[in-house]
């Protein structure tokens, strides 16, 4: 899960009442959302005041998502008192946690750091004592730090990225300083004292989590009934935060190995039944599997089908690849995050094709991330292949907004090509009339050698997450309102195992050879040959193309630099 400030608008979906299917239809859930927009989690503007619901269909659960470069927010009712809580739906984490009614709200610092992108090995203590088992958790190796940080900061400072022309949170207060108002309960809270069915888990260690963007939460664990639309999930295990610098709780639906209880400092680690597992054990779905359809970038909705697949949303067959275990060397016997192998990456137009890399990289699939992130070498090669101008002040490549519409980025996964139009990867810079856009693919921290595929790439794939068999099936998405839904009872219908299914290796290192080819981007008037190996940001093209030099006014650059400096000071 990542947070960033680079996107030209941060959107969040809030629950709605209107139904696409009857709530009393046998075996169906459907969850509708309305859109809220803003420049940060603290500045969300309501577009619609409709409420929400889950509907259960025969053998599966349908959760509809509304999205726009963005957060996905759904509403749960918790306990006998049915307290409503808005929570972010996230495949990049695995715990449900909500706000206590009387919690302390801390102020988070403004940051573009990733919220959940990299389970850094510095958080895993070396030696036999760190080998995690069901009863022996991972130890936190960061100086007496008792936080569980599921993805870390990547081991390097991340430049704060600002989009000129868009207001950000003006507060300069950092973690530990109280917020001026109780903003962290604006999406609801839970009063344990008013619920007759709540049971505190006194044997569990305190809930503690910290994200790489600086937000954190601490609290207690407990069990209670959680109502999702017209269905009650009984005795759900979740955390109640009594202090946080976040503004909204999280509904993590990832692998059990990423649950904070499994990696709690001090021993006694264990996994528990999170929402997808609870759905299986309560008989709502047949298998711990769900499929994800985000819709076009201009669409306002998509959906997650729990226990089912929609054949209308992809073309041809799906290719099935294994979820890889990138932390086997740390003692994990099973994967803990949704990570697969990407075999190669190309950029192409109607007349040109450039191989960005023919090497295999691991890739984390994260719906909690608006943008996508690449290792330094690939980040540089993509930017230079497109003739982009790298801005060290804002940490992104700049391109003409009029870049050719026929250019596409292609990722090969298990022999399946997933095409992503360049136009869906560009973010307009300072205003709707600006001729300069950001490339919505950013750089991973220096120690991170994997890709993180966020919404802007994932929306072009139809993805089925089989958390039971530890497999992921992908196909080229078809954007349509048509439905052809089939319940999953065993293997994923219409999916074929990749020819190299058993291969889970990645290419060693991340040094790439020199990139001398470029894609012809509409409007560029000259080209230069890059000699960068892509292994260091110091060799990046910083403006060798005349169109880009002319298209970026000095006041634009000056504003970006001064704005970043201002944020650093506060």
Protein Blocks (a to p, Z undefined) as FASTA:
>chain_A
ZZdfkbmbdcdddddfbdcbdfkbghiacddddddddfbfklccdfbfcdcdddddehia
cdddddehiaddddddedjkopacdddddfkbcbdcdddfkbccddddddfbdehjaccf
klpcgdjklmccfklccddfbghiabdcfkonnopacdddddehiacdfbfbdehiacfb
dfklmnopadfklpmkbccdfkbccdddddfkopacddddddddddehjaccehiacddd
fbdfbfbdcddfbdfklpfklmcghijiacdddfklmmmmnopambdcddddebjfkbcb
dcddehiacfklpghjadddddddfklmnopabdfbdcdddfbdcdddfkbccdfbfcdc
dddddfkbmbacddfklmmmmmmmnopacdfknopacddfkbcfkbccdddeehiacddd
fklmcccfkbmkbcbdcdfbdcddfklcbdcddfklmmmpccdddfknopacdddddddf
bdcddddfkbcehiacdfklmpccdcehjbdcddfbdcddehiabdcddfbehlafklpc
ehlafklmmmmcfklmmmmmmmmmmmmmZZ
